[in-house]
Amino acid sequence: MAKMKTRIRYSVHFLILVICECSCVNWLELVIGPSLGNAGDNEVGEGKKLKINNAQDLAESFGYPFQAHEVSSQTGYILSLHRIPYGIKRKQSNNTKRPVALFQHGLVSASDMWMFQGPNVNLPYILADAGYDVWISNMRGNVYSKAHKVLNPDKDPTFWDFTLHEVAYYDLPAIIDYILNMTNHSNLYFLGHSIGSTVGMILCTLRPEYNSKIKLHLSLAPLVYVTHAITVSHKIFMLPTVPMIQTALANQIYNMFPRRPFFAKLMQMLCNDGTPLQQLCISTVFLLVGADYSQFDTKCIPDMTTYFPAGTSTYLIRHTLQIYLNGTLSALDYGNNEENFKKYNQTDPPHYNLSTVTHPISLHYGNGDLLVTEQDIDYIEKELPNPVGKFPVPHSDFNHIDFVWGIDAKKLIYDRIIVIMDKYR
């Protein structure tokens, strides 16, 4: 019976992917995002149209101070930073100089994915209460960082022509320098989840001088090298996605999975507590990230579907899939020598050499994570010159999303993270 249910789940999702692949552009726009010139009506910004709490509302609703900052990168992207300068658990003031912690979210996420569950659950609040000055970055192209000095994201395809390479080379340096200048610090702690950690490593392969500006990198389930055998469920999910991305690009769909109210309402209607399809919703997610029922709070599904996804470039998703399916850490292969040369001054996409990533990195992984396994972490640790160590979360089913939303994440991993960080203060 269990095997039959699993086959049914595989078949259902495979059917959805086939429909996405073979159907019209309007269906693609409905599922993954609007085509160029047809954006705007369904996407929401900071609190527009869909009545949600934006990052500031979330922090202030829990009693925490909040600041919004804007940083311009070298290529004109206007990036949004969200700051919790101090905590509320003990008497603190804004005048005290605190060590700085910079968060970088994972794929199609935003700063508020770290914030909606509140104190004692979400790591930014916990770190702020532990005496850290917390900053949370938003990658270019998400709901908070969808602006440019010249380019219009709804009209100019050039706006969306970026991958993890550009985020690492242009955006992170601007963000780090801005924060260090604002706080009068010479270095900071970097906390990255999944590809959020990946861009931190890519940064220091491209600009090794930034190693000195990262005091310690807390790497949470980093998607860097994939050495484990890809599961059947991942093949079913991901392999059809590659041609689907090509179809999307051919139809000028450059913004994938933007934050849209109809999607959140649909997911809530299907997946909330008490709905007949909730188990199918949860099982589908677990096919990707690993099954961990004990750490998944179903009461948070309305918030999870409201704040995730938050949008990104189709090229960035294509780059992430390439890293995962090829198993190597390289820049995006655009598929022809001319385009690669224009991007990288060479016909082959460059390989990112981790031997230049000399800042200390602690590697954290979950034994139940299907995306990043202990085997992958072992390989990364051997490639890095200065690993602090690898740290399994002491819970057998801990999966990829538990690092952000796990019910007991504070006890299982966050408290350990603070102990490690305090050693570097």
C-alpha positions as CSV (number, residue, x, y, z in Angstrom):
1,M,0.0,0.0,0.0
2,A,2.8,2.4,0.9
3,K,4.6,1.8,-2.4
4,M,1.3,2.3,-4.3
5,K,0.7,5.7,-2.6
6,T,4.3,6.7,-3.4
7,R,3.8,5.8,-7.1
8,I,0.5,7.8,-7.2
9,R,2.3,10.8,-5.8
10,Y,5.0,10.5,-8.4
11,S,2.5,10.1,-11.1
12,V,0.4,13.1,-10.0
13,H,3.4,15.4,-10.0
14,F,4.8,14.1,-13.2
15,L,1.4,14.7,-14.9
16,I,1.5,18.3,-13.6
17,L,5.0,18.8,-15.1
18,V,4.0,17.3,-18.4
19,I,1.0,19.7,-18.6
20,C,3.3,22.6,-17.8
21,E,5.7,21.5,-20.5
22,C,3.1,21.0,-23.3
23,S,0.5,23.6,-22.6
24,C,0.1,27.2,-23.8
25,V,2.0,30.3,-22.7
26,N,-1.0,31.4,-20.6
27,W,-0.7,28.3,-18.5
28,L,3.0,28.8,-18.1
29,E,2.3,32.3,-16.9
30,L,-0.2,31.0,-14.5
31,V,2.1,28.4,-13.0
32,I,5.6,30.0,-13.0
33,G,5.3,33.7,-13.7
34,P,4.2,36.4,-16.2
35,S,5.8,37.1,-19.6
36,L,7.6,40.4,-20.1
37,G,5.1,43.3,-20.5
38,N,2.4,41.3,-18.8
39,A,3.5,41.6,-15.2
40,G,2.1,43.6,-12.4
41,D,-1.5,42.7,-11.7
42,N,-0.9,39.5,-9.8
43,E,2.4,40.2,-8.1
44,V,2.6,41.9,-4.7
45,G,5.3,44.1,-3.3
46,E,5.7,45.0,0.3
47,G,2.2,44.6,1.5
48,K,0.5,45.7,-1.8
49,K,-2.8,44.0,-2.9
50,L,-2.4,40.9,-0.8
51,K,-3.0,41.8,2.8
52,I,0.1,40.5,4.3
53,N,2.6,41.7,6.9
54,N,5.8,42.8,5.1
55,A,9.1,42.3,6.9
56,Q,8.8,45.5,8.9
57,D,5.3,44.7,10.0
58,L,6.4,41.2,11.1
59,A,9.4,42.4,13.2
60,E,7.4,45.3,14.8
61,S,4.4,43.1,15.5
62,F,6.8,41.0,17.7
63,G,8.2,44.1,19.4
64,Y,11.5,44.3,17.6
65,P,13.1,47.4,16.1
66,F,13.4,47.4,12.3
67,Q,15.2,49.3,9.7
68,A,15.0,49.1,5.9
69,H,18.1,50.0,3.9
70,E,18.8,50.2,0.1
71,V,22.1,49.4,-1.5
72,S,23.0,50.0,-5.1
73,S,25.3,47.4,-6.7
74,Q,27.9,48.2,-9.4
75,T,25.5,47.1,-12.1
76,G,22.6,49.4,-10.9
77,Y,20.4,46.9,-9.0
78,I,18.8,48.4,-5.9
79,L,19.0,45.8,-3.2
80,S,16.9,45.9,0.0
81,L,18.4,45.1,3.3
82,H,16.4,44.5,6.5
83,R,17.9,45.1,9.9
84,I,17.0,44.2,13.4
85,P,19.7,46.2,15.2
86,Y,19.1,44.8,18.7
87,G,16.8,42.4,20.6
88,I,14.2,42.8,23.3
89,K,14.9,40.0,25.7
90,R,17.3,42.1,27.7
91,K,17.8,45.8,28.0
92,Q,19.7,46.9,24.9
93,S,20.1,50.2,23.1
94,N,20.8,51.3,19.6
95,N,24.0,52.9,20.7
96,T,25.8,49.7,21.7
97,K,28.3,48.3,19.1
98,R,27.4,44.7,18.4
99,P,28.9,42.0,16.2
100,V,27.1,41.9,12.9
101,A,25.3,38.9,11.4
102,L,24.3,38.9,7.8
103,F,21.6,36.4,6.6
104,Q,21.3,35.3,3.0
105,H,18.1,33.4,2.0
106,G,17.8,30.4,-0.4
107,L,16.1,29.9,-3.7
108,V,13.0,32.0,-4.6
109,S,12.9,33.3,-1.0
110,A,13.1,36.7,0.8
111,S,14.0,38.1,4.1
112,D,10.5,37.6,5.6
113,M,10.9,33.8,5.3
114,W,13.1,34.1,8.3
115,M,10.7,36.2,10.3
116,F,7.0,35.2,10.4
117,Q,7.1,32.6,13.1
118,G,8.4,35.0,15.7
119,P,10.8,35.0,18.7
120,N,12.2,31.7,20.1
121,V,11.5,30.2,16.7
122,N,13.1,32.3,13.9
123,L,16.9,32.7,14.0
124,P,17.1,36.5,13.3
125,Y,15.1,37.3,16.5
126,I,17.1,34.7,18.5
127,L,20.4,36.2,17.4
128,A,19.2,39.8,18.0
129,D,18.3,38.7,21.6
130,A,21.7,37.1,21.9
131,G,23.4,40.5,21.3
132,Y,23.9,40.5,17.5
133,D,23.2,43.3,15.0
134,V,21.1,41.3,12.5
135,W,20.9,42.2,8.8
136,I,18.9,40.2,6.2
137,S,19.7,40.4,2.5
138,N,17.2,40.2,-0.4
139,M,18.6,38.8,-3.6
140,R,18.1,40.9,-6.7
141,G,14.8,40.1,-8.4
142,N,12.8,39.0,-5.4
143,V,9.8,40.9,-4.1
144,Y,11.9,43.4,-2.0
145,S,14.8,43.9,-4.5
146,K,12.9,44.4,-7.7
147,A,14.3,47.8,-8.7
148,H,17.1,49.2,-10.8
149,K,18.6,52.6,-11.5
150,V,17.8,52.4,-15.2
151,L,16.1,49.1,-16.1
152,N,12.4,48.4,-15.8
153,P,11.8,44.8,-14.6
154,D,8.4,44.7,-16.3
155,K,9.8,45.8,-19.7
156,D,13.5,45.1,-19.9
157,P,14.7,41.5,-20.3
158,T,18.2,42.7,-19.4
159,F,17.0,43.2,-15.8
160,W,16.5,39.4,-15.4
161,D,19.8,38.4,-17.1
162,F,21.6,37.3,-13.9
163,T,22.6,34.1,-12.1
164,L,24.3,33.2,-8.8
165,H,27.5,34.5,-10.5
166,E,26.3,38.1,-10.6
167,V,24.7,38.0,-7.1
168,A,28.1,36.8,-5.8
169,Y,30.4,39.1,-7.8
170,Y,28.4,42.4,-7.7
171,D,25.7,42.3,-5.1
172,L,27.3,40.7,-2.0
173,P,30.4,42.9,-2.1
174,A,28.1,46.0,-2.2
175,I,26.0,44.6,0.7
176,I,28.9,43.7,2.9
177,D,30.8,47.0,2.3
178,Y,27.6,48.9,3.1
179,I,26.9,47.1,6.3
180,L,30.5,47.3,7.5
181,N,30.6,51.0,6.7
182,M,27.3,51.6,8.5
183,T,28.3,49.7,11.6
184,N,32.0,50.6,11.7
185,H,33.1,47.0,11.7
186,S,35.9,45.3,9.7
187,N,34.1,42.0,9.4
188,L,30.9,40.2,9.9
189,Y,29.2,36.8,10.4
190,F,27.6,35.3,7.3
191,L,24.7,32.9,7.6
192,G,23.5,31.3,4.4
193,H,20.9,28.7,3.7
194,S,21.2,26.5,0.7
195,I,22.2,28.7,-2.3
196,G,22.4,31.6,0.1
197,S,25.6,29.9,1.4
198,T,26.6,29.0,-2.1
199,V,26.8,32.6,-3.2
200,G,29.0,33.4,-0.1
201,M,31.5,30.8,-1.3
202,I,31.3,31.9,-4.9
203,L,32.0,35.5,-3.8
204,C,35.4,34.5,-2.3
205,T,36.4,32.5,-5.3
206,L,35.8,35.5,-7.5
207,R,37.0,38.2,-5.0
208,P,39.3,36.6,-2.5
209,E,39.8,39.9,-0.7
210,Y,36.4,39.4,0.9
211,N,37.6,36.5,2.9
212,S,39.0,38.9,5.5
213,K,35.5,40.6,5.7
214,I,33.8,37.4,6.8
215,K,34.7,36.5,10.4
216,L,32.8,33.2,10.2
217,H,30.5,31.6,7.6
218,L,27.6,29.5,9.1
219,S,26.7,27.3,6.1
220,L,23.3,25.7,6.5
221,A,22.7,22.9,4.0
222,P,24.9,24.5,1.3
223,L,24.2,23.5,-2.3
224,V,27.7,23.4,-3.6
225,Y,28.8,20.0,-4.8
226,V,26.3,17.2,-5.4
227,T,28.1,13.9,-5.1
228,H,25.1,11.8,-3.9
229,A,23.0,9.8,-6.3
230,I,20.0,11.8,-7.4
231,T,16.7,10.3,-6.2
232,V,13.9,9.1,-8.5
233,S,11.6,11.8,-7.1
234,H,14.2,14.5,-7.9
235,K,14.6,13.3,-11.4
236,I,10.8,13.4,-11.8
237,F,10.6,16.9,-10.5
238,M,13.8,18.4,-12.0
239,L,14.6,16.8,-15.4
240,P,11.4,18.1,-17.1
241,T,12.0,21.5,-15.5
242,V,15.1,22.1,-17.7
243,P,13.1,22.1,-21.0
244,M,10.3,24.0,-19.3
245,I,12.8,26.8,-18.5
246,Q,13.8,26.9,-22.1
247,T,10.2,27.2,-23.1
248,A,9.7,30.0,-20.5
249,L,12.7,32.0,-21.8
250,A,11.5,31.5,-25.4
251,N,8.2,33.1,-24.3
252,Q,9.8,36.0,-22.5
253,I,9.1,34.6,-19.0
254,Y,12.1,35.9,-17.1
255,N,10.6,36.3,-13.6
256,M,9.9,32.9,-12.1
257,F,7.6,32.2,-9.1
258,P,6.9,35.8,-8.1
259,R,4.8,36.4,-5.0
260,R,1.2,36.4,-6.1
261,P,-2.0,36.4,-4.0
262,F,-3.9,33.8,-6.1
263,F,-1.1,31.3,-5.6
264,A,-1.1,31.8,-1.8
265,K,-4.9,31.5,-1.6
266,L,-4.9,28.4,-3.8
267,M,-2.3,26.7,-1.7
268,Q,-4.1,27.6,1.5
269,M,-7.4,26.3,0.1
270,L,-5.7,23.0,-0.9
271,C,-3.2,22.5,1.9
272,N,-4.5,24.1,5.2
273,D,-5.3,22.0,8.3
274,G,-8.6,20.2,7.7
275,T,-8.4,20.1,3.9
276,P,-8.6,16.6,2.3
277,L,-5.5,17.3,0.1
278,Q,-3.2,18.5,2.9
279,Q,-1.4,15.1,3.1
280,L,-0.7,15.2,-0.6
281,C,0.6,18.8,-0.4
282,I,3.0,17.8,2.5
283,S,4.1,14.6,0.8
284,T,4.9,16.5,-2.4
285,V,7.1,18.9,-0.5
286,F,8.8,16.0,1.3
287,L,9.6,14.3,-2.0
288,L,11.9,17.2,-2.7
289,V,13.4,18.1,0.7
290,G,13.0,14.9,2.8
291,A,10.2,13.7,5.1
292,D,10.1,15.2,8.6
293,Y,6.6,15.3,10.0
294,S,7.8,16.0,13.5
295,Q,9.4,19.4,12.5
296,F,6.7,20.6,10.1
297,D,4.1,22.8,11.7
298,T,1.0,22.5,9.6
299,K,-0.5,25.5,11.4
300,C,2.1,27.6,9.6
301,I,1.0,26.6,6.1
302,P,-0.9,29.8,5.5
303,D,2.2,31.9,6.3
304,M,4.6,29.6,4.4
305,T,2.5,29.9,1.2
306,T,2.1,33.6,1.7
307,Y,5.8,34.4,2.1
308,F,7.2,31.7,-0.2
309,P,7.9,31.8,-3.1
310,A,9.1,35.4,-3.5
311,G,10.4,35.4,-7.1
312,T,13.7,35.3,-8.9
313,S,15.3,35.2,-12.4
314,T,14.6,32.3,-14.6
315,Y,18.4,32.2,-15.4
316,L,19.2,31.9,-11.7
317,I,16.9,28.9,-11.3
318,R,18.5,27.4,-14.4
319,H,21.9,28.0,-12.8
320,T,20.8,26.3,-9.6
321,L,19.5,23.3,-11.5
322,Q,22.7,23.0,-13.4
323,I,24.7,22.9,-10.2
324,Y,22.4,20.2,-8.7
325,L,22.1,18.0,-11.8
326,N,25.7,18.3,-12.9
327,G,27.1,18.0,-9.4
328,T,29.8,20.6,-10.0
329,L,30.2,24.2,-8.9
330,S,30.5,26.2,-12.1
331,A,29.0,29.3,-13.7
332,L,25.9,29.0,-15.8
333,D,26.6,27.4,-19.2
334,Y,24.5,29.5,-21.6
335,G,24.7,26.8,-24.3
336,N,26.9,28.5,-26.9
337,N,30.5,29.7,-27.0
338,E,29.6,33.2,-28.1
339,E,27.3,33.9,-25.1
340,N,29.7,32.3,-22.6
341,F,32.5,34.4,-24.0
342,K,30.4,37.6,-23.6
343,K,29.7,36.7,-20.0
344,Y,33.0,35.2,-18.8
345,N,35.6,36.1,-21.5
346,Q,36.0,32.4,-22.2
347,T,34.0,29.9,-24.1
348,D,33.6,27.5,-21.2
349,P,31.8,28.6,-18.0
350,P,34.4,29.1,-15.2
351,H,34.7,26.6,-12.4
352,Y,34.6,28.1,-8.9
353,N,37.7,27.0,-7.0
354,L,37.0,26.6,-3.3
355,S,40.7,26.6,-2.5
356,T,40.5,30.4,-2.5
357,V,37.7,30.4,0.1
358,T,39.9,30.9,3.1
359,H,37.5,32.3,5.7
360,P,36.4,29.8,8.4
361,I,33.2,27.9,7.5
362,S,31.1,25.7,9.7
363,L,29.1,23.2,7.7
364,H,25.7,22.2,9.0
365,Y,23.5,19.4,7.5
366,G,20.4,17.3,8.2
367,N,20.4,13.6,8.1
368,G,17.0,13.6,6.4
369,D,17.9,16.2,3.8
370,L,17.5,14.8,0.2
371,L,19.0,17.9,-1.4
372,V,22.2,18.2,0.5
373,T,23.6,15.0,2.1
374,E,26.5,14.1,4.4
375,Q,28.3,12.8,1.4
376,D,28.1,16.2,-0.2
377,I,29.2,17.9,3.0
378,D,32.2,15.6,3.3
379,Y,33.4,16.6,-0.2
380,I,32.9,20.3,0.4
381,E,34.9,20.0,3.7
382,K,37.8,18.4,1.9
383,E,37.8,21.2,-0.7
384,L,37.8,24.1,1.8
385,P,41.1,25.3,3.2
386,N,39.7,26.4,6.6
387,P,36.6,24.4,7.6
388,V,35.6,24.8,11.2
389,G,34.0,21.3,11.0
390,K,30.8,19.6,9.9
391,F,27.9,19.5,12.2
392,P,25.0,17.1,11.7
393,V,21.7,18.2,13.3
394,P,20.9,15.7,16.1
395,H,17.6,14.6,14.6
396,S,17.4,11.7,12.2
397,D,14.8,13.2,9.8
398,F,15.9,16.9,9.8
399,N,15.4,18.1,6.2
400,H,16.3,21.0,4.0
401,I,13.5,23.4,5.1
402,D,13.8,22.6,8.8
403,F,16.9,24.8,8.9
404,V,14.5,27.8,8.5
405,W,11.0,26.5,9.7
406,G,11.7,23.5,11.9
407,I,9.6,23.4,15.1
408,D,12.6,22.6,17.3
409,A,15.3,24.2,15.2
410,K,16.3,26.5,18.1
411,K,17.1,23.5,20.3
412,L,18.5,21.3,17.5
413,I,20.7,23.8,15.7
414,Y,20.3,27.5,16.5
415,D,21.7,27.2,20.1
416,R,24.7,25.4,18.7
417,I,25.2,28.1,16.1
418,I,25.3,30.8,18.7
419,V,27.9,28.8,20.7
420,I,30.1,28.6,17.6
421,M,29.6,32.3,16.8
422,D,30.4,33.4,20.4
423,K,33.8,31.6,20.1
424,Y,34.7,34.1,17.3
425,R,33.4,37.2,19.0
